[in-house]
């Protein structure tokens, strides 16, 4: 599992693919803050539903399964497809 900062998040979404795999973002305190930072970094529409973050950008739909851990917010899985 990668340990990342929110500054690196833009590199994680290439086209319609989440490329960072499982990752821990250590500089955010909760899932809502991660969703907001994703929105800013990716300039995308972002929705939050409990432990899932939905990203709609560039004709792609991405769902991230996330959870709060002791060291930060963990992205367990990312699934993307074109729309």
Secondary structure, 3 states (H helix, E strand, C coil): CEEECHHHHHHHEECCEECCCCEEECCCCCHHHHHHHHHHHHCCEEEEECCEEEEEECCEEEEEEEEECCCCEEEEEEEEEEC
